[in-house]
Amino acid sequence: MIFDELLKKDSKSELSNLGNQSGIKVIQFHKTDASKTLVEETFRFIGESQPTAYTYKFDEVPGQVEELRAQVAIIDLVECDDILKECRQLSERLPTSLSVLIIGSVDSISVVRELKAFGFYYLLWPVSKIELAEFIEGVLAQHEAANFKHRRRAKRIGIIGTRGGIGTSLITAELGWLLSNDKQASCVVVDNNYISGNLDIFLGVKNREKRKLNAVESGGNIDEAIAKSLVTRVNHRLDYLALGLDNESSVDFHEVTNTVIGNLTSETNFIIDDLSASVGFDIRPTILMKQLDVAVVVMDPTISCLRETAALLNSIKKHIEENELRKAVRIILVLNKHRASRFHSVTEAEIVKYLNVPIDIVLPYEISAEEALVSGNMLSSGKTKLGSQLRALCSLIVGEEASPSRVKSLFPFFRKKDS
């Protein structure tokens, strides 16, 4: 009877790791039968279980990695037209803990360096079975020993309001939702208003009071485990960090927040900071340029906001020129027409002329926006022009194609290349 029950069991899953030396889950994405066959032969050669194989389709990769809970990915990009662009977009969607081996046909040391910056391994095609075997064994060994030197760190995006009440928190929430749902990337949304604010409401987080720190935590003794305990899970890819003041000042507390974020950057793809003008500390270009990878500057079509935006952009420009900074920080200018046109005091053309830079994204006024928010719907999920432009902003952040008129850098001189 016992033997009959054993025979009825599905032994496939139990035998799938038979002979697997490392037990590491590997996934393979192939474009050609040649690369698929070589990888399979190599894994048999080194005595590892066969990786789960899929035909490479960019949009499906994150979901397939997540479903398998893969730890190592081998991706065939031999026939890719722009391997750096493809890998840059992949790096923003894949878990930072995933070891990624790219197989490509571009023989360039600069490509190797760029991919290393993404945290990717690179192997030139064609490659022999022996060479591939040695490379794969090295990747598996590093991953197994928890010495993954190329682990990627989250890109940090700052949504900067040049004045209060212009929709900075709303845009932050919408981007968090888009990145975690549409782009299948993991995100931590950071509320930098330690006293009040509506970011939790826009995210759909109910009854969430800001987290007060104990004496140990507020003293800066925060490790990765403590940092993880401070966030609130919104969905399986989106977390929310909202710390609250007790007796500390906003300036000192901002340093504590950065310590927490520092412990989370290897666990997520994006950190999104809500830096509306209502935060209780000075947003200086020196800090912004040091911390951020992307700065989304939000303004509305009013004279006062235009002047504030000009002052901020000039401060950033001056700081870059004086310090000859190398870090590749991108500036995206967003014009949010959050009120009806009768409340506008300047036109788009006047803004561009005054700032002498193009507007990257224009968020149009949507009369039904408030109704959508009250009903708990995300504006970016709708078929309105506003929803379309919010999605365009998200695409711009992750490096996807934008319309020709929107692709110019805010500051063409922006950064010097590393020598």
N, C-alpha and C positions, 0 to 999 in steps of 0.2 A: 504493500500500500504506500509506504514511504517512498519507495523507488518510483512508483507511478507518478506521485506528486512532483518528484524531482524532474521526471521526464517532461511534465507539463510546463515547467518553468521556461520562460524565454531566456535562453542562455546567451543570446547574441550580445547583450550589453555586458554580461559578465566576462565574456571572452574577448571583447573588443580591445582590451588593453593587455591581452596575453602577449608576453614578449616585449612589451613597451618598457624600455629602460628608464625613462624619465617620468612617465605618467603625465607629461605636459600635453595639453590639448592644442593641436596644430590645425590650422585651416589654410587651404590653398586656393588661390584665385588665379585662374589661367585664361589666357587668350588663345593659346595654340596647343594642339595635341602634343607637340614636341616638348614643351616645358612641363606639361602635366605628366607625361610619361617619365621624363627624367627625374622629376621630384619623387614620384612613386617608386621608381627603381632605386633611387638613392636612399629612401627611408627603409626599404627592404634590405639594402646593402648594409646599413648601420644598425639594423635590428630594431627599428622603431615601428610602431603601428602606423598604418597609412593615414595621412592627413585627410580630413574631410575636404572634398574638392567641389568647387563651384566655378562656373564660367564667370569671368570678371564682368560685373556690371556695377558701375560706380555707385549708383543710388541704393543698391541692395547690399553693399558691403557692410555698413554699420550694423544693420539688422541681423545679418547672418553671423557676424562676429558675436553680437550680443546673445543671439539664440543659442549658439554653441558654447558660449562662455570661453571662447578661445583665449589662449595665452600667448601664442605665437602665430603670426600670419605671414605666409609667403605669397607675394603678389607679383604676377607676371605683367610688366609694363613694357615689354620689348617693342611692341608696335605702337606705343603711345607717342603722339605728336609733340607734346610738351610735358615731359616727365616731372619737371620741377613744379609746374602749376598743378598737375594732378596730385602729386604727393603733398603739396602744401594744403590742398583742400581735404585730402584724406586725413592728414594729421589733426585737423580740427574736428573730425568726426569720430575718430577711433579712440578707445580708452587709452589713457596715458600709460597704463600698466602693460599694454600689449607690445610685445617685441615684434617689430615689423622688418621683414627682409624683402627688399625690392630687387627684382631681376630686370635689368634694362640693357639697352644696346648703345647707350650714349657713353663713349669713352672720354670722360672729362673729369679732371681732378676737382674742378669747381662744382660739378654735380655731386660728387662724393661729399664734399664739404657742406654743401647746402643740405643734403639729405641727413647728414650727421647732425646738423643743427635742428632738424625736425625730430631727431631721435630715431632715424631709420638706418638700417644696414643696407648696403648696396653691393650687388654682385653683377659683374659685366657678363652679358651673353654674347656668344656661346660660351658655355662652361662645361668642364669635364665632370664626370660623376664623382671622381675622387676629390676634386676641388670643392664641389658643391657639398659633398659629405663632410669634409673638414669644416666648412663654413657653418653648416647647419648644426653640427655637434658643438661648435663654439658658441653659437647663439643659444642653444638649449642649455649648455653648461652655465652660461652667465645668468640665464633666467632662473634656472633651478637653484643656483647659489645665492639668489637675491642680490646679485651684483650688477644689475642691469644699468650700466653706465650711461646709456643713451636715453634713459627714461625722459619722456617729454613733459614739459611743464605747461600749465594752462596759459592761454592768452588772456590778458587782462584788458577789459574794455571799460572805459569810463564814460558814462552818459552825463555830460556837463551842462548844467543850466546856467545861462548867463544872468538870469533873474528868476525869482520864484513864480510859481503858478503858470508855467508855460508847457507843462506836460512831460517833464523829465522822468518822473517816477513811472508814469504810464508807459512811456517808450521803453524804459528799463524792463518793466514787466512783460511787455509784448515781445521784446527781443529774447528774454529768457524762455518764454513759451515757444517762440519760433525755433530757436536753436535746439531746444530739447525735443520738440515734436517734429517739425518739418525737416530739420537737418540731422536729427538723431544724435545730437552731441550732448554730453553731460555738462551741466552748468551750475554755478553757485551765484545767486543774485544777492548782492550785499546792500543792506540798508544802512547808509551812513548818517541818517538822521536819528540820533540817539534818544530823542525826547518824544517826537510825534511822527507825523507822516502817514501817507496812505498806500505805501507800496504793498503792504500785506493784503489790502483790499483788492488792489489790481491783480495780484497773483491768485486771489481766491483762497487765501489762508484765513481760516475762521478762528476767532478768539485767540489770537496769537499775541501775547504780550512780549515786549522786548526782554531779552534774556539778561538778567543782572548777574554779574560775575561775583564769585566769592573772593576772599582775600588772596588765595594762591593764584587764581586765574588773573585777577586784575593786577597782580604783581609781575605779570609777564611770564609766569611759569606754565606755559601752554605747550603741550606736545601734540602729536598727530591725533592721538586718541581723544584728548580733551577737545580739540578743534572739531572733530567729527560730532561730538556730543552737543555742540553748540548750535548746529544747524537744524532746520526744520525741513522734513521731506515734503515737497509739493507733489512730485510724481517720481517715478523711478529714475529719471534723468535730471531732475531739477530740484535743487536745494535752496533754502532761504536762510540767510544769516542776518539776524537783527539783534544787536546788543543794545542794552539800555544803561543810561547813566545812573549812578548811585550818588557818590560824592566826588567823582572824578570830573575833570574838565574835558570838554570835547576834544581839545588838541591832544591831550595825553591819551585819551581813550582811542583816538584815531590810530595811535601807534599800537595799541593792544589789538585793534581790529586787523591791522596789517600783519601782526604776529600770527593771528588765527589764520588769515588768508595764506600766509607763507606755508603753513602746515597742510593746506588743502590743495595747493597748486599741482601736486603730483597725482592727485586723485580725480581730477576733472579736466574737461577740455577748455572751458571758459569760466572766468570770473568776471561778473558784470557789476560794476559799481554804480549805484545811484548817487550822483554828485550834484543834486539840485542846489540852487542858490540858498536854500534854507538850512543847509548843513551848518553846524556850529564851529567850523574851523575855516581858515583861509585856504582856498584852493590855489596854490602857487604853481606857476609853470615848472619850477625846479622839481617839485614833487610829482607833478603830472608826468613829466618827461622821464622821470626815473622809474615810475611804477607801471605806467601804461604801455600797452602795445598798440591800442587803438583809442583815440579820443574822439567821441561823438559830441560835437558842440551844437547845442540846441538853442534856437532863438525864435522869437515871433516877430511879425511885421509891424513893429512899433519903433519910434525914434529912440526912446530910452533904451530899449533892448539892443537896437542896432549899435548904439554908442558903447554899451557894455561889451558886446561881442567884439567890436573893433579893438577895444582896449585889451581884451583877453588874447585875441589873435596876435596883436602886436607884441604883447609880452612874451608869448610863446616864440614868435619869430626872433625877437631880440635874444632870448635865452639860448636858442639854437645857434644863432650866429656867433654869439660871444663865447660859447663853450665848445663849439665845433663838435657837437655830439655825434656819436656814431649809431646809437640805438635807433632802429627803424620804427619810429612811432608814426602811425598814420593818423591824419586829421580828417574827419568827415563832418561837413557842415550841413545841418538839418534846419530847414525853415518849417516851423510848425504853425499852420494857420488854424489854431484851435478855436478861434472865434469868428463870427460872421464878418464879412468884408467891410461892413460899416465901421468896425472897430480898428481897421488897419490904417496906419498913418504913413506907411511907406510901401512902395511896390517892390516886386522882385528885381526889376531892372535897377531901381535906385539902390537896393541893397548890394547888388553885385558891383555897381559903380563905386559906391562908398567904400566897400571892403576891398575891392580890387581882386576878388577871388570868386570862383564859381560856387553856386549852391549845389550840393551833391544830391540832396533829397528834399522834396517839398511834400509835406503832409497836408492834404487839403482839409478844409472844414467839412465835417460830416454831422449833419443835424441829428442823425439817429445814434450818434456815438454814446451819449449819456444813457439812452434807453438800453443799448447793448451792454454797457457796463453794469447797469442795475440788474439786468437779467443774468449776469454772470458769464457772458460771452466775451471771448477775446476778439478785439477789433481786427486783428490780423487774420482771423479765420474767415472773415466775411468776404463777399465779392464786391465790396465797395472800392472806390478809388483810394480811400484811406488805407484799407486793408492791403491793397496792391502795393502802395508805396512803403508800408511797413515791411512787407516781404522783400521789396527791392532793397531796403536798408539792410536787412539781414543778409541778403545775398552779397551786397557790397562789402560787408564786414568779413565774410568768409572767403572773399576773393573770387566770387562767381562773376560771370559776364554782366556788365551793365550797359546801358545805352551809351553811345559814343560821346554824348554831351555831358555825361556824368562821371567820366573816368579820370579826369585830370586830377593830379594831386593838388591839394590846397596850397602847399608850398613846394614848387618844382625843385627848389634847391635843397630840399629838406634834410637829407642825410648824406654824409660821405660814406662811400663803400669802405668796408674793411680792406686793408691792404694785404 
